[in-house]
Amino acid sequence: MARFKFTISATEGAARTGTLATTRGEIRTPAFMPVGTAGTVKALYTDQVKQAGADIILGNTYHLMLRPGAERVKRLGGLHAFSKWSGPMLTDSGGFQVWSLSQLRKMDADGVTFRSHIDGSEHRLTPARSIEIQADLLGADISMQLDECTDYPCTHEEAERSMKLSLDWGARSLEAFGEREHQTLFGIVQGSNYPDLREASAKAVAQQGFGGIALGGLAVGEGHDQMCRTIDMTMPHVPEDYPRYVMGVGKPIDLVEAVARGVDMFDCVLPTRAGRHGQAWTWDGPINLKNAKFAEDLSPLDEAVPCPASQDYSKAYLHHLIRSGEYLGSMVLSWHNTAFFQALMQRMRDAIAAGEFKELRTELAARWEATKSKPKSEAS
């Protein structure tokens, strides 16, 4: 199995910046991966995603295996050609979506049987099948081991059982993945919010021989403070020469605080989901374009974000589009939000390289806290 070259070019405290070199191009870290759930970053052309600054996007195994079907994607040239994305691509294992289908699934030691949320058809997902879909059929540059996502909160006994199952599935995922020259596989640390389990899981995953290590079991309702505590209890046990990935995170403050703790990669549906609901993220916090105060506001979304969506459309026009239910409103806001998240990652990379990350972290926390403390009518 290829282990892509991971170069750390600068550090400040635990924060670090560098590159992960894949055969389809370099990924600048810290990196935020826009989520292309069904082979598309919702409401955006791939050219817009690239122009926004993204080096890599994420594809969703669960959704693509159900529709249009992973075998069909393979016949049509693989996910890169099918979706017109030429850069690196990471696919999740499908485990998180299956975990969320608590009423439609049945777990056992070998995998999970579940019913499609689309048509009720029955499907089976095992470590080997997940790898086949991701690496062989979709053609992902980075695949994820199949794991069991842990409920939050859960007992120590439940977390330990789930962690051990994920370790077993990780070993079986590695076996199925085999030796590949141009693709790699990441392992996943579990253990809920229990320090002893997080330590045991991180050490075991590091010894299994993956190409990167992800922190699972986050973004499942634990909240920002608990997320930070969980990262704190895990990171000392993850080797520094591995790219570190926190899955499903998150809000800008989550990204900054996770980078401060040594995380290199992130993904989340938030930028485009917020855009579809009329919300724009800015350097001064989120704003709701449905709010009547924007009806005659001719200022752009955020001139400091280098994107046409951020600079060329007035808040008044976007307010009109969102209130009128026009598709263009969701498209422009999704494009802006995607660009804002990439601009945030670039500012963090630049700050770490310049030895100024501490100042940036303090500045952004103060700006976003000030927005939170305003009356709702002003903050939105």
N, C-alpha and C positions, 0 to 999 in steps of 0.2 A: 504493500500500500504506500502510495506517495504521501510523504509528510511535507506539505508545502513550506518553502523557506519563509521563516518569520523573523524579520529584522526589527529590533527595537532601536530607534535612532536617537531618542532623547527620553529622559525621565525627569519627573519632579515629584518627590515623595513616592507614593505608590502609582501615580498616574504615569502613563507612558504613551509614546506615539511611535509609529513605525509603519511597516508594510508587510502584508501577507501576499506572497507571490504565487499566483495560480497560472496555469497555462493559457488562460483567457485574459490575463491582465492582473495588475497589482491592485490590491485593496488597501487603501490608506486607513490606518487605525489611529484613534478610535473610529469605528465605522458604524453608521446606522443603515440598516437594510430595509428599504421600502418593501412592503409585503404584497406580492403578486398572487393573491389567493388562488384564483382560477386561471392562472396564466396571464394575468394583467394586473398592474397596479391601478386600482379602480379610478376611472375617469381621466387617465393620462395615457398619452402615447409614450412608447419606450424612449423616443428621442427627447421628450420632455423630462423624463426621469433622469436620463443621462445628463441633460443640460442643467438640471437642478443640482448635480454634483454627486450622484450616487455611483459608486463603483461596482456594487453588487446588489442583487435583489433576491427575495425569498419566494420560493414556490411551495404550494401546499399539497402535500401528498394525499391527504384524505379527500379533498375536494376534486383533485385531478383524477384520482383513481375511480371516482364515481362518475365524473362527467368532465371531459368526453371519454375517459377511460385511458389508463396508462399505456396499454397496448396500442391503442389508436394513436396516441401522441408519438410513440416510437415509430409507427408506420409513416407518420407525417414528418419525420426527420428529427424528433426529439424536441424537448421543451424550448431550447434556445432558438431553433429555427422556427418552430411553431409560433412562438410569441414575439419573434423579431428582436430578441435581446442577445447581443453578441458578447456581453461581458460575463464575469463570473456569476454563478447562481448557486444558492444554498437551498436545499429542501428540508423541511421538517419531516419527522418520521411518521406523522399521522397520529401519534399517541395522544397529543393534547386534545385533539378534536374527539377522538374516541373516548377519552376520559370525560369529556363534557357531555357525552350521550349516556348519562347514567341509567336512563330508562330503556335504552336500546342496545345495550351491550352485555356480554357475559365474559368475564375474565377467567383464565386458567393459567397454569404454569407455562404453557407453551405459546400463548398469545391471547388474542381477543376476537370473539365473534360478535358482530354488530349488524344492525339493520340501518340501511341508508335513510337519512332524513328526507331524501328526495322522493323515493318510491317504495321504501320498505323492503327492498331486496336485501338478502343476507350476504355478508362478506366476512372473510377471515383475514386477519392481519397478524403475522408472526414476525420475529426478527428477520428471518430470511426473505419473506415476502416484502417487507418494508424496504429492505436493501435492493431487492430486484426492481421494485417500482422506482426508487429514487435514482440508483446508479445505472441500471441497465436500460430501463424504459424511458424515464424522463431525462436522464443524462446529466444529473447534477454534478457540479464541480465539487461541492461539499455536501455530503449526506450526513444525516443524524441517526444515531442508534435508536432503535425502538426502546422506549422506557415507559414505566407507569408513572404518570403524574400523581403526586400525592395531594389528597384533600387538605384544605386548611380551614380551621385547625383540625388536627388529628392527634391520636395518642402516640406515645413513644413506640408502643408495640406495633401499631398500624404503620408508622413511618419506617420502622426497621424492616418489617416484612416487605414493604414496597421497595425500599432501597435495595434489599438483597435480590428481589426479583429483577430490578433494573440492572443490577450488576450481572446477573445471569444472562439477561437479554443482550447486554452489551457484549459479552463474550461471544454469544451466538451471532450477533450482528457483525462482529469482526470476522468470524469464521466465514460467514456468507459473503462478506465484502472481498476477502482474499487479497491478492496482490494486484494493484492497479497503478499504472504509471502516472496517469493524468487526473486522478480523482482521489479525494481523501474522505475520511470518516471521523466525525467528532463523537466523543462520549459525553455522557450527561451525569452530573452529580445530583443525587437526591438526598433525602434525610429531613425534610420539613424544616422546622426551626430548632432542631436539637443539635447542639454543638458536637456531641460525641458521634452522632450519625453522620453529620456533614463531614467531619474529619475522616471517619472511616471510609465514607463513600469517595471523597476526593482522592485519598491515598490509593484506594483500590482502582479507581478509574485511571489515575495517572500511570499505574503499573500495567494496565491492559494494552497500552501501545496504540492509542488513537492519535489522530493528527491535530486534535484540538480538544478543548474541554469546555463544556457548557454547564451553567448552573441552572438546573431545572427546579420546578416547584415554586417559582416566583410568579408574580402577576396573577395570582389566584385568589386575591382578596385579602392579602396580608397587610397591605398598606405600606406607605413609604418608609416609616421608621423601622418596621420589622424587616422590610426588604434590605435596608442598609445593615441591620444587625446580622442578617443571614449571610450577606456577602462578607462582612467582617469575620464571621466565624469560619468561613470556607476558604478564603483567599490564602491564608498562611500555609495551606496544605496543597495548593495547586502550583506545580512547577512554573517558574517564571518564563521558561522558554516556550511554553504553549500559548497559542492564542486563546483568550478567555472570552466566553460568550454568555451573556445573560439573556435568556429567551423571554420574549413577550413584553419587554420594558422599552419605552414607556414615555412618561411625561418628561418635559425638558429637565426639571429638577432631578428626576430619577436618573437621567443620563449623566448629568454633571456629577452627582454624588457617586454613581457607580464608577465613572472614569477616575474619580479621586481615589477609589479603592482598587484600581488596577484592572478594570474590565476593558476589553478591546472591541467587542462587537455587540450589536443590539439589533432587535427588530421589533416592530409594533405596527398595528393597523391604525393607530391614532391619527396620523396626519391626514389620511384620506377619509377616514370615518368622520373626523371633526369637520372636514371640508364639506362633506355631504350634508351635514347638519347645520351649516351656516357659521361655523366657528373658525376663526383665524388665529394662529399662534404668532406672536410677535416678541420682540425683545423686551416689551413691557407687559408680557403676559397675554393670555387669550382674550379675544374680543368676540362678541356675538353680533354678527352683521344683521340679525333680525331686529335688533334694538332700534327703536324709532329715532334715537339721537343721531343715527348715521344717515337719515333720509336725505339730508342736504350737505353732507360732509364730502367735499371734493378732494380731500387728501388721499394719497395712495395707502395701501395696506401697511407697507413698511419699506421705506426707501433704502434702508440699510441692508435689505436682502437682495442679492444680485439676480433677480428673476423678473421677466416681463409681467408675470402675474402679480408680483409684489409692488411693482413700480408704475404700471401703465393703466390700472383700473382704479377708479375712485371708489371709496367706501359707499358713496351714495348710489352708484351704479350697481355695485354688488348687493347692497341692501335691497334695491329694486328686484334684482334677479332672484335672490333668495326668497323674498316675500311673494314673488310671482310664481315660484316653483319652476323657474327656467333652468334647464340642464347646465347652461353655461356658468351659472353661479357656482354650482358644485365643482365644476371642472376647474375654474380659476382658483377657487379656494383650496382645492386639493393640490393643485400645482404649487401655489404659494406655500402651503404647509410643508409639502415635500422639500421645497427649496429652503425653507426656514430651518428644518431639522438638519439638512446637509450643511447649511451655513453655521449652525451651532457646532456641529462636529468639526468643521474647519477652524472655527475660532478656538476650540479646545486644542486641536492639533497644533495650531500656531502658538498658542499660549504655553503649552508644555515645551515646545521647541525653544521658546524664548525665555523659559524659566519664570513665566508670569501666570501660571495656572492658578495659584493660590489667590491672586488678586482677581482674576476673572471669576472664579468660584464665588468669592465674597460679593463681587459686584452683581452677578446674576441673581444670587440668593436674595440680596437686598431689594433689587428691582421687582422680582416676582413676589416677594413677601409684601412689599408696599402695595402691589395690585390686589393681593388677597385681602388686605386690611381695609380697602376702600369699601364704602357702601355699595351694595349690589348694583344699584342703578348707575353708579359711576364706573365700576370695574368692568361691566359688560357693555 
